[in-house]
Amino acid sequence: MYEQEQTSSSPSSSVGREVAAQVPKTPLCLISNELKPSRPSVSETCFLTPPVQGSIFPNPKDITSTSSPLGVTAKVNQVISDMRGSNTNDNGTAQNSKDSIIDFVAGSLGAATSVYVGQPLDTLKVKMQTFPEKYPNLGICFRETLRKEGVVRGLYAGTVPSLAANMAENSILFAAYGVCQKSVANLIGVRKVSDLSVTANGFSGSFAAFFASFALCPTELIKCRLQAMRESQEKTGSNAVGGAGKPKIGPFALTKQILKQDGIQGMFRGLAPTFMREMPGYFCFFFAYEFSRELFAQPGQAKDEIGPLKTIISGGLAGTTLWTVIFPADVIKSRQQVSGVSESMLKTAKDLVRKDGALALYNGLTPTLIRTFPATGALFFAFEYSKKFMQSLS
């Protein structure tokens, strides 16, 4: 039957003989993206013509030069695998970009929630850090601020730059945190970010804080100066930007004033202590958060499924850990930013300890810890659940 087909008197018989002469006695047929040996017919061999340049299918010359059908199969499958790998990489890049955008938006929403919860106590913290002789304890600071400045201009002073600072910092922080987690996972050979250890998450947070510091420092500078504006004017006897003990200058006017007096470098006063505060601080921050979530998770339960209350508590514990560790660096940063000094961080610390004692490095810690637990809990609650919502939409 095989020979009869080849010697047929039909018009295609000569074509069949010519093509059949160029292929092995056991020709190959492409079926479902793989090559299989089969017994040919004229209709099959007629399809073994050279493909278009750049096709994934092998040229007949390659087939005739291949020592075995398995070699051809391996070659074609390798090309297909490479194409699929390229598509996978493209999809992975798109997914990484989408994840970063979601982290950025969720970080912004979490930061805004955190500011409105914790701003009054943050204002009291800055006042106690900067003017310990005026405010030896939280009660006096609260009463004097409320009596002389009220709620909006007193307890919520600096809310606009605080929102800008926190939203800028946390949006960049959480977006960079996601990227750093993936980088650390690739570096240490962990397949999924969710499988990273708490220590690896801590290092991811520390690396992310480096980038967030550049956005945080200028906005923190404006916030701190607005929060301590009245005390600064009383100390210098100046009412140029205020009046009647209640400064009226706003964040934009203050920014213009700083740029006019000190230039762009004036906006980054306190950057060194910001680095010293943020990078070790956020190692402890994310370490404590992930560690707490692991403790709260039941056997077989994912950390993302522990529920809102446990997420808030984990965030509160993370914030408490952060501020306990970084508070001395934060005091130095606040002193440098409010007073406008340009001396080194070490010299500022020495002068502060010599003048006010070592405990001055912890002035304002009480309102900070009281503020931090609910504020950071709200931050992580808003971040985690807005992130889940956006992921469900996509």
Secondary structure, DSSP 4 states (H G I P E B T S, - for coil): -HHHHHT--STTHHHHHHHHHTS-SS-EEEETTEEEE----HHHHTT-S---TT-SSPPHHHHHH-SSHHHHHHHHHHHHHHHHHHHHHHHHHHHHHHHHHHHHHHHHHHHHHHHHHHHHHHHHHHHHHH-TTT-SSHHHHHHHHHHHHTIIIIITTTHHHHHHHHHHHHHHHHHHHHHHHHHHHHHHT-S-GGG--HHHHHHHHHHHHHHHHHHHHHHHHHHHHHHTHHHHHHHHT--TT--TTS----HHHHHHHHHHHH-GGGGGTTHHHHHHHHHHHHHHHHHHHHHHHHHHSPTT--GGGS-HHHHHHHHHHHHHHHHHHHHHHHHHHHHHHHH---S-HHHHHHHHHHHH-GGGGGTTHHHHHHHHHHHHHHHHHHHHHHHHHHHHH-
